[in-house]
Amino acid sequence: MRWILLSLFFGFSVPSFSQDPYLFIGTYTNGASKGIYVYRFNTSTGSGTEISTIKADNPSYLAISPDGKHIYSADESEGPAGSVGAYSFDPLTGKLLQLNIQSSMGNGTCYISEDKTQKWVVVANYGSGNLTALPVNSDGSLAPAAQVIQHSGTGINKERQEKAHVHSTIFSPDEKFLYVADLGTDKEHIYKFDPQQSVPLSEANDSFVSVTPGSGPRHIAFLPNGPYLYLISEMAGTVDAFHCDKKTGKLTEFQRIRTTAASFTGDPGSADIHIRPDGKFLYASNRGVSNTLAVFAIEKDGRLTAKQFISVNGKHPRNFVIDPTGHFLLVANRDTDNIVVFAIDPASGLLKATGKELKVPNPVCLKFLVP
């Protein structure tokens, strides 16, 4: 009740859910983890209950189909070839069933997305520096890859940027474009996307934008119902703000801001970036020796203002997620085997640890599904 009253007072929209959402947890399985974990998350108390698990090989990133019936995993195996897993999901039992596994046509498979038509799954292969489009069969399983795009080039950091390293494949809100961050070449690539074609991706007219050398682009977030895109760079520990032309996909940068406090001098290891559903606040995670979350206010002109840097109460926050109500932020700390639950202040956007945690081995990806 307190949250509802505060939300009404501050004009913060609260979705209504008839039942608690599912929380899917991807992990690294080189330790005690079994694979993909399924929890039920209580949006009133911020607590979670384990429902089921299924074995998988390093399911380091997950995608949920728009209809909620299928889950896809980027299986980041340590061998020469990565793979992509397809699963059906039963919302009544909370259980996953593996449908099939396909080659990712690369290695170090680290990101996966499915388009709204549910015809295509696109994956990023960090190790081999390419991206792959796989057709989705009518039963939700995956067909062999139909398109592989290889990136090339280097960056100024000879150890980290010795070649291309594709780190994410993210559709624009209208899905006319696919945005691809390449850590190795300091570029955000832009591809036109047509789900009706047998080969769905082609280069846009403005096919990429370069960021400051040595940045290491990783993930992006789009402002809901706005013309702005935000790119987090792993090596530099920065967020670059861009105006995004919805017709052409072209990006025009207008701000660059740190993800750590001015006094911080170590390795930021920035990882993930998300925007609260109402579009008022942006959040970013830092690994390295920082192990923090950064909170930014999004101004009317799209510029960011730093508001808070807070400990994640763990180590290596590779990924985090905002729950469907916008009340909670959950961060996956890989090296301390815990998922820490923070409360989000509805007015200021600031974070406060609730004291609640989920104990999961090596968690690295969190996704919500409202049944």
N, C-alpha and C positions, 0 to 999 in steps of 0.2 A: 504494500500500500504506500509506503514511504516513497519508493521509486516512482510509482504512478503519479503521486501528488507533485513530486519535484518535476517530473517530466511535463506535466500539464502547466506548472507554474513557469517553467523556462521555455515552453514551446517546443519541446523535444518530442518527436513523434515516436510512439511505442507500438510496434506491431502486436497483434493479438494472436496467440497460438493455443489451439485446443489441447495440444499435448507437447511434451518436452521433445526437442529436436535430438536427432542422432548426431554423435560426434565420431568421425572416422579418424584414426590415428595411423599414419605411416611411420615406419621405423627403419633403423639399420639392424640387420639380423646377424651381425658378426659377434654378438654377445648373447645376452639372455632372451632377446626378443624372439617372438614366434612369427611375426609378420605384420598383418593389418589387424588393429583392434577396433571394436565397435562399442561405443559407450552411449548411454542416455544422459543428457545434460539437463539439470533442473535450472530453468531460467529464473526461478524465484530465489533459490538459495545459493546458486553457484556451485553446486556439488554435482558429481558424476558417478554413474554406476556402470560397471562393465557388463556387457551383454554377450559378446561373442568375440572369437578371434579366428583367423584363417592364416595358414602358412603362406609365406611369400618370400622371395629373395630380394632383400634390401628394397622394399617398396618406399622409396625416399620421397616421392611426390604422388599425390592422388588427384583425380578429377571425378566429379559426380555428374552423371548425365542429367540433362535438363528435366527429364521426367522422374528422376530419382530412382530408376529401376536398375541402373548399372553403375559400377565403379571401375575406374581404370587406373592402373598403377605404372609409374615409371620405375622399373626394377634396375637399380643402379649396381649391377653385379661388378665384382672386381676383375672379372675375366676380360677377354678381348672383345666380347660382344654383349651388348645390353639387350634387354627385352622389355616388352609391354604386356601387362596382364589385364585380362577382361573378366569381370565378375558380375553376376546377377545379385540383386539385393532384395530380400524379403522384408518389408517394413513391419509385418506382423510378428515375425520371430526375431528380427534384428540380425539375421545370419546372411553371410556371403557364400556364394557358390562359384567356384572358378569355372569359367567358360572355356577359355583357351589362353595361350601365350604366343606372341609373335615377336620376331626379331625387331629391334629398334633400328637396325641397319647402322649402328654406331656403337660407341661405348661411353661409359660415364653418363648414362641416361638419367637426367635430373629434373625434368619438368614435363608436364603433360596437360593438354587442354582438349576439350571436345566442343564442337560448334553446336549452335542451337538447333540445327536441323537434324542432329544426331547421325550425320552421314560420315563425319571425319573426326579422327583423333590425330593430334599433332604433338610430336615430342621433340625435346631438345637433348642433344647428345653432347655433353660438355667435353669429354675426352677426345672424341673424334672431330669436334667442331662442325657438326652438321645438324640439320633438322629433317624430320621425316613425317610424311602424311600417310596415315593408314585408313583405309575405308572401314566403316562399321557395318557389319552384316545385320540383317533384319532381326536376328535374335540377340543382338547386342555384342556378339563376339567380334573379333577383329580379323580382317583379311590381311594378307601380306601387304607390305608397303607399296604404295602406288607412286610416290614421289620422294626423292631424297635431294636436298639442296646442301651442297658443300660450301662452307665459308673458307676463306683463306686470308692470310695476312698475319702481322705481328704487332706488338706494342712495345713501349719503351722499357718495360720491366722484363728483362731477359729470362727470369725464372718463372714468372707467372704468365707472361704473354708471349711465349715462344711460338705460338700458333693460335689459330682461332679456337675459342672456347664458347660455344653456344650455351647460354644459361637459362633462357626462358622463352616460351612461345605463347603469347597472350593475344587473344582476339580483342579488337576494338569493340565498344558497346554495341555498335550496329553490325559488327562482324563483316564489314567490307574490307577490313585490313587485318593482318597478323603482324604484331610487333615482336621482334626477336632481338634480345640483348646478347651481345657478344663481348664477354669479358676480355678475351685475348686481343681484340682489335680496337677496343674503345668505341664501338659503334652500336647504335640502335637501328636495326634494319627494319624496313617497312615493305611488306608484301601485300599485294592485292589478293583477296580471297573470293573464290566463286565455288560454292559447294556443289553446283550442278555439273561442273567439269570433271573429267576423269583425272586430270592433273589440276588440283584446285588453287595452287599458289603461283603467282607471277610477280615480277618486280614492279613496284609502283614507280611513277615518274620521279619522285623524290625518294629514292630507294633506301637512303639511310641518313642519319645525322651523327656526327662525331662529337664526342665529349672530350674534356681535358685529358691529355695523354697520361696514362698511368692510373686512370679512374677505376676501370674494371666494372662495367655495367652488369647488373644482375637481374633485378625485377622492376616492374612498373605498376602503377596504380592510376586509374582514370577517375577524375572527379565526377561523381554522379550528376547527370544532367548539366554538365558544364564542359567548356572547351579546353580543359587543362589535363595534362598528363605529367606524372611525377616518376622519375627514374632514380633508383637507389644504386649507388656504386660501391661494391664490396671493398676495393682496395683503398680508395680515397676517403671513404666514410662521409659521403655527401649525398644530398638529394638535388637533382636538377629539375627545375620546373619548366615545362614547355607549353606553349599554345599549340593546340592540335587542330589542324584544318580537317573538318569532318568529310569534306568532299574529296580532297586529294591525299589525306593522311600525313601531310607534311608537318614536321615539328619545328617550332621556333623557340629557342631557349630565352628565358627572361630572368631566371634566378638560379643561384647555386648556394646551398646552405649546408653546414656541417650537421652530422647526426650525433655528435658528441659535444660535451661542454667545451668551452674555449680553453679550459685548463688541461684538457686531456691531451696527452702526447704519444700514447701507445698505438698499437695496431687496432683499428676500429673493427675490422672484419664485418662490416655491415652486411645484413642478410635479407630481411624481408620488409615489405612496405604495404600498408593497408589504410583505407580511409573509412571513417565511421559512416554508417548508412545515410545520415543526414547531410554529409558533405562538409561538415564544419571543422573536422579535425583529422590530421594525418598522423600515423604512428609508424615508427621504424625500429628495427631491432639491430643491435650491435653485438657481435661475438668477440673474437680476439681476446684482449685482456680487459675489455670494457664491460661486457655482459650487462647491457642496459637496454631499456626501451626509451625512445625519444618521442615526445609529444609536441606537435606543431598545430597552431591555429591556422586555418586557411582563410585568408582575407578575401574580400569581395573581388579583388583584382587577380586572385589566384596565388598571390605571394604567400610564403610561409613565415610564421613567427614562432620561434622556439619558446615552449612553455614549461617543459619538464624533462629531466633525465633521471630515470629511476632504475634501481637494480632489479634484475629479473629473478633474484633469489635462486640462482643456479648458474650453470655454465653452458655456454654455446647455444644461445637462443636462435636456432636456425630458422624457425618458422613460428608464426603466431596467427591467431584468428580472432575476429570480433564476433560474438554470438549474435543470432538473428534479431534479438531485441535491442542490441546496441548497449546493453547494460554491463557486459563483461568482456574482458579481453583475456584470452588464454594463450600462454607462451610455452612452447615446447623446448625444454632445455636438454639437449642431446646428452651431454657428458655427466649430468647429475640425475638422469632417469626420472625427471619430474616435469609435470605440466602445472604451471602456477596460474592461479585464477586471480585476476585483478578486477576490481570494480571501476567502472568509468563514471566519473561525475557527469551528470547530464548537462550541466551548464558550462563548466570550465573545460571539460574533456580530460581532466587530469586523472591519473591512475592511482589506485590505492590497493595494496595487497589485501586480500580477504582472509588470508591464513589457510585457504583451502588449496589442496594439491591433488593431482592424480598421479599415482606411481606407475609409470610405464617404462620399460627398458628402451633407451636410446630413441626417444620420440623426435621426429624431424618434420612431420607434416600434419596439419590439423584442418579438417573440413567439416562443416555442418550441413545437415540435411533436415529440413522441416517435413515430417511425414504428412 
